[in-house]
Amino acid sequence: MTAPRQILPGTVYLVTRRCSERRFLLRPSAAANQMFLYILAAAARRFRVRIHAFCVLSNHYHLVLTDPHGTLPAFSQYLDALVARATNASLGRWESFWAPGSFSAVALQTPDDVVAKTAYVLANPVAAGLVRRGSEWPGLWSAPSQIGGPAVAVERPKAFFRPEGPMPTSVALRLHRPAGFESPEAFDAQLAEALATLESQAAESLAAQKRTFLGADWVQAQKPTGRPAPGEPRKGLKPRVASRDKWKRIEALARLAEFARDYRDALAEWKKGAREVLFPAGTYQLRWAHRARCAAAG
């Protein structure tokens, strides 16, 4: 049985999803950028998710977000399904869009971890050897200056969506600063420093390998059906929590293990017909689909 996922309101996540066969199905273009951004804005509004940062590369995306109401699975399903359908339609294809098992949602434990993963997301185009600075990426990339700024209206794409359909003509998307910092300025300064460090390290690593950055023009010239050269690891660990603090990480893993035990015990009683059994806080599917009773979070 797959280990149950605990979905607690208020959790901050690093969310990642990869395209099927690592193909460049999300390759940057004006149309592709608008399509993804519009759907992201619509999903965030629909499920009341607070987006902090994002980066959409040619064959995967990263989001840093807070899930105030415990709706992450529904948000992700809506986002991924609509992006897949809309992008497939624009490319004239119908095959699977996302790689099986590639969805990842890592719970971030401390404000330092939020800064580290946000910087990781924004430095991703540089770390991949694509552009010298994240700000040069021609695809979707949330500038640090946008975090905490005013909302931006994203117009509904003319392709795929019916003019008379139920989707709004425009959706506002605001990037929120994450909670837990002494001040907005403190978060901004920490993120700027962390991002500059990662971008410098990536440039030094590329230079040491005597390689150069691909460049925005070459990125946009790639075919959506293309993919990177072989050599990228296909499988690896899929963590559910992340923290630079060893003990915070151990505590989080211990809480997940306790949740899994309590969940399995409750599920065993549920299968016997005990519909009044109390599932642990963070139980998602049984709560939403079958109205199972769950302990309160916190």
C-alpha positions in Angstrom: 0.0 0.0 0.0 1.3 3.5 -0.8 2.2 5.4 2.3 -0.7 7.9 3.1 0.1 11.6 2.5 -0.6 13.9 5.4 -2.2 17.2 4.3 -2.1 19.7 7.1 -3.5 23.3 6.6 -0.9 26.0 6.7 2.0 23.8 5.3 4.5 25.4 3.0 5.5 23.2 0.1 8.0 22.9 -2.7 5.9 21.4 -5.5 7.5 19.8 -8.6 6.1 18.0 -11.7 8.0 16.7 -14.7 6.9 16.2 -18.3 6.6 12.7 -19.8 9.9 11.3 -21.1 11.5 14.7 -20.0 10.2 16.2 -23.3 10.2 20.0 -23.7 6.4 20.2 -23.7 6.5 23.4 -21.6 9.1 25.1 -23.8 8.9 28.8 -23.4 6.8 30.9 -25.8 4.4 33.7 -25.4 1.4 31.3 -25.8 2.8 28.6 -23.5 3.7 31.2 -20.8 0.3 32.8 -20.8 -1.5 29.4 -20.8 0.4 28.1 -17.7 0.2 31.4 -15.8 -3.5 31.7 -16.4 -4.2 28.2 -15.2 -2.0 28.7 -12.2 -3.8 31.9 -11.3 -7.2 30.2 -11.7 -6.1 27.2 -9.6 -4.7 29.4 -6.8 -7.9 31.4 -6.6 -10.2 28.3 -6.8 -8.4 26.5 -4.0 -7.2 29.5 -2.0 -3.6 28.6 -2.3 -0.9 31.3 -1.7 1.8 31.2 -4.3 5.2 32.5 -3.3 7.4 31.7 -6.3 7.5 29.7 -9.5 9.7 28.7 -12.3 8.5 26.8 -15.4 11.3 25.2 -17.3 10.9 23.4 -20.7 10.2 20.0 -19.1 9.2 20.6 -15.5 7.9 23.2 -13.1 8.6 24.2 -9.5 6.2 26.1 -7.2 6.7 27.3 -3.6 3.3 27.8 -2.0 1.4 27.8 1.3 -1.7 25.6 1.5 -3.8 27.5 4.1 -6.9 25.2 3.9 -5.4 21.8 3.2 -6.4 21.6 -0.5 -3.1 20.8 -2.1 -4.2 17.5 -3.8 -7.2 19.2 -5.4 -5.1 22.2 -6.4 -2.4 20.1 -8.0 -4.9 17.8 -9.8 -6.7 20.8 -11.2 -3.5 22.6 -12.3 -1.8 19.6 -13.8 -4.9 18.3 -15.6 -5.8 21.6 -17.2 -2.2 22.4 -18.1 -1.9 19.0 -19.8 -5.2 19.3 -21.7 -4.6 22.8 -22.9 -0.9 22.3 -23.8 -1.6 19.0 -25.6 -4.3 20.7 -27.6 -2.0 23.5 -28.6 0.6 21.0 -29.7 -1.8 18.7 -31.5 -1.0 15.7 -29.3 -3.0 13.5 -27.0 -0.5 11.3 -25.3 0.3 11.4 -21.6 1.7 14.8 -20.6 3.2 14.2 -17.2 5.7 11.5 -16.3 4.1 8.9 -14.0 5.1 9.3 -10.4 6.8 12.6 -11.0 4.6 14.7 -8.7 6.5 15.8 -5.6 5.3 18.0 -2.7 8.0 18.5 -0.1 6.9 20.1 3.2 9.3 22.9 4.3 9.9 22.9 8.0 11.4 26.3 8.8 11.7 29.9 7.4 15.3 29.1 6.5 14.1 26.1 4.5 11.6 28.3 2.7 14.3 30.8 1.7 16.6 28.0 0.5 14.0 26.3 -1.6 12.7 29.5 -3.1 16.2 30.5 -4.1 16.6 26.9 -5.5 13.5 27.4 -7.7 14.6 30.8 -9.0 18.2 29.7 -9.7 17.0 26.6 -11.5 17.5 27.9 -15.1 21.1 28.9 -14.1 21.8 25.6 -12.4 20.6 23.8 -15.6 23.1 25.7 -17.7 20.4 27.5 -19.6 20.9 31.2 -18.8 23.4 33.3 -16.8 20.7 34.7 -14.5 17.2 33.5 -13.6 15.9 36.9 -14.8 17.1 36.0 -18.3 14.9 32.9 -18.5 12.3 33.4 -21.3 9.8 31.2 -19.6 7.7 31.8 -16.5 10.0 33.0 -13.7 8.8 35.0 -10.7 11.2 37.9 -10.0 11.9 38.4 -6.2 10.6 41.9 -6.6 7.2 40.6 -7.5 6.9 38.7 -4.2 4.7 40.8 -1.9 3.8 43.2 -4.7 0.5 44.0 -6.3 -1.6 41.4 -8.1 -1.2 41.0 -11.8 -4.2 40.3 -14.1 -3.7 37.4 -16.4 -5.9 37.4 -19.5 -7.6 34.2 -20.6 -5.8 32.7 -23.6 -7.7 32.7 -26.9 -6.7 29.2 -27.6 -8.4 26.2 -26.0 -10.8 28.1 -23.8 -14.2 28.9 -25.2 -15.2 32.6 -25.2 -18.6 31.6 -23.8 -17.1 29.0 -21.4 -17.1 29.1 -17.6 -13.5 30.3 -17.1 -13.1 34.0 -16.3 -11.8 36.4 -18.9 -9.0 37.3 -16.5 -7.6 36.2 -13.2 -5.6 38.1 -10.7 -2.4 36.4 -9.4 -0.5 37.8 -6.4 2.7 36.4 -5.1 2.7 36.4 -1.3 5.6 36.7 1.0 5.7 33.5 3.2 5.0 33.9 6.9 7.5 33.4 9.7 10.0 36.3 9.0 10.8 39.2 11.2 9.8 41.7 8.4 9.2 41.8 4.7 12.6 43.3 4.3 14.2 40.4 6.2 12.7 37.9 3.8 13.7 40.0 0.7 17.3 40.3 1.9 17.7 36.6 2.7 16.2 35.6 -0.6 18.4 38.0 -2.6 21.6 36.7 -0.9 20.6 33.0 -1.3 19.7 33.5 -4.9 22.9 35.4 -5.7 25.0 32.6 -4.1 23.3 29.8 -6.0 23.6 31.6 -9.3 27.3 32.3 -8.7 28.0 28.7 -7.7 26.2 27.4 -10.8 28.2 29.7 -13.1 31.5 28.6 -11.4 30.6 25.0 -11.8 29.8 25.4 -15.5 33.0 27.3 -16.1 35.0 24.5 -14.3 33.5 22.0 -16.8 34.5 24.3 -19.7 30.8 24.6 -20.7 28.8 27.7 -21.6 25.2 28.6 -21.0 22.8 27.5 -23.7 21.1 30.9 -24.0 17.5 32.0 -24.3 17.4 31.9 -28.1 18.6 28.3 -28.2 16.0 27.4 -25.6 13.2 28.8 -27.6 14.5 27.2 -30.8 14.1 23.7 -29.3 11.2 21.6 -30.4 8.5 20.7 -27.8 9.1 17.0 -28.7 12.8 17.3 -28.0 14.4 16.3 -24.7 17.8 16.5 -23.0 20.6 14.2 -23.9 20.7 10.9 -21.9 22.4 10.8 -18.6 20.0 12.3 -16.1 19.2 9.9 -13.2 15.7 8.4 -13.8 14.9 7.5 -10.2 16.0 8.7 -6.8 14.7 9.5 -3.3 11.3 11.3 -3.1 11.4 13.1 0.2 8.2 14.5 1.7 9.9 16.9 4.1 13.0 19.1 3.8 15.0 20.9 6.4 18.6 22.0 6.8 18.2 21.5 10.5 18.9 17.8 11.2 16.7 17.6 14.3 13.8 19.4 12.7 13.9 16.9 9.9 14.0 14.0 12.3 11.0 15.4 14.2 9.1 15.9 11.0 9.8 12.3 9.9 8.8 11.0 13.3 5.5 12.9 13.0 4.9 11.4 9.6 5.6 7.9 10.9 3.1 8.4 13.8 0.5 9.7 11.3 1.0 6.6 9.1 0.6 4.2 12.1 -2.6 6.0 13.3 -4.0 6.1 9.7 -3.5 2.4 9.2 -5.0 1.5 12.5 -8.1 3.7 11.7 -8.3 2.3 8.2 -8.4 -1.2 9.5 -11.4 -0.3 11.7 -13.0 1.5 8.8 -12.8 -1.5 6.6 -14.6 -3.5 9.3 -17.5 -1.0 9.1 -16.6 1.3 12.0 -17.7 4.5 10.4 -17.2 6.5 13.7 -13.5 5.7 13.9 -11.4 8.9 14.1 -8.6 9.3 11.5 -5.5 11.4 12.4 -5.3 15.0 11.5 -4.2 15.5 7.9 -6.1 12.6 6.4 -7.3 13.8 3.0 -9.0 11.4 0.6 -11.2 9.6 3.1 -12.3 13.0 4.6 -13.2 14.6 1.3 -14.6 11.6 -0.6 -16.2 9.6 2.2 -16.8 12.1 5.0 -14.6 10.2 7.4 -14.1 11.8 10.9 -10.7 13.3 11.4 -8.9 14.8 14.4 -8.4 18.6 14.3 -5.1 19.9 13.1 -2.8 21.3 15.8 
